[in-house]
Amino acid sequence: MPTVADLTKSDIEKVGRELSSAFQGVLSWKWDKRFETFLAEFPVDDKDKIREILERHLSHIFNSSTVGNAPMLVRKIDDRFGSLWPGQLLFTSDPNRDALLFCTWWPWGDGKSISIRIGSEYKDLGDSEHVEKIQFFKGWFGV
């Protein structure tokens, strides 16, 4: 069975690099220290284009009605972000692995903008590994 490091190197790195490449020139990213994720905001008019990219790379989608029955790692992400509200989405890579990439989709209350946050989640990760993975992850998006 692959270790978390193996999953990071193969699955997560591949998807992360593909995502960062797909969004190059489309979105501007900043580091969200609070959630340890990349954050981008865009106008609602761009939602179809952004969602198409996300679905191509993070094909598992959860909403407030389905997240309660999701695999453990997905529920862990949902808890970390304060639970999905109606209209919010959570896109993930394969949720049945020991590590995954995810993207939160949060429409703003004004109906004009949407925020997305891209991050990674691991089943078991020590503190020193966590710091290493964050630095590794930041490199993909040049933050």
N, C-alpha and C positions, 0 to 999 in steps of 0.2 A: 504494500500500500504506500502511495507517495506521501512524503512528509509535507507539512505546511510550506516549507521552503520550496519543495519541488513544485507544489501547486502554484506558488507565487511566481516562480520562474517561468513555468509553462503557460498555464491557463490565464492567470491574472495578468501577467506581463503582456501576453499576446493581445488580450481584449483591451487592456489599458492603452497600449500603444495604438491599436486600431481606432479606438475611440478618440484619443487626442488628435490623431491624424484626420479623422472624419470631421472634427470640429474646428480644425485649423482654418482661420479666416472667417469662421461662421460666428463664433462666440469668443468673448474675452473672459479669461478666468482669473480669479483671485483665490487666495488660500483663506478658508474659513476656519480659524483656529478653534472656535467654539465646538465645531463638530468634526474637525480634522478631515475636511473634505474640500474639494474644489467647488467654487461657487460661481455661477454665471446667471445673469438676468437677461431676459429678452422680451420684446413686445409680443402680445398675444397673436398678432398677425403672422409671426414666424413659427407658431406652435406645430403646424403640420410638418414642416421641414425638420424641426428639432426632434419631434417624436419619431419620425421616420428613421433618423440616424440612431436614436436610442434603441428602437425596436430591432434594428439590424444587428446590434452588438449586445444588447441586454434584453433577451427575448422573453423573459418571464416577467409578467406584470401583475402587481397586486394593488388592490384598492381597499378602502375601509371595510368593505363587506367580505373580502377574501383573505385578508392578511392574518386573521385569527386562526385559519386552518393551514397556514403556510409552514414550511419547514422551520426548524429552530433558529437557524441563522437569520432568516428573514424576520421572524418575530423579535429577535434580539435587536435588529436595526430599527424596527418599528418602535420598540420601547425606547431606544436611545433618542429617537427624534420626537417622542411624545405622542405616538400613535397617529395613524393616518386619519384625516378628516375627509368627509365627502368632497370629491373633486381632486384630492391629492392622490398621487400614484407613487409606487415604488417599483422601479425596473431593476432586475437582477440578472447576472449570469446564472449558471446552473445552481439553484438553491440547495441541491442535495450533495454538494461537495463540502470539504472542510474549509474552503476559502471561496469568497466570491467578490465580484464588483457589483456596485449598486448605484442607482441614481434616484434621488427623491425629486418629485415634480410637485411644486407648490404654486398654484395660481394665487395671485395677490387679490386682496379684497376689493381693489378698485376695478378689477376686470380688464386692466390694461397690460399687465405684466405677469410673467411667470419666472420663478427662480428654480434652478436645478442645482443639486449638489451631487457630486460624484465622489464615491469613496470605496473603501474595501473593508471587508469584515472577515474575521478568521474564527474558527471554532475554538482553537487553543493557541494563545500567543502570549509569551512572557513579555515583561516590560522592556527588556533590552531588544527583543525581536520587534516589538511594536515601534520603537523609535527608528530602527533600521528600515522597517517596511514603509514608514511615513516618508523618509528621505528618498527611498527607492521610488515610491509612488509620485512624489513631487517632481522628480526628473522627467516623467512622461509629459507633463503639461508645462514644463519650463517655469515652474513657480519657485 
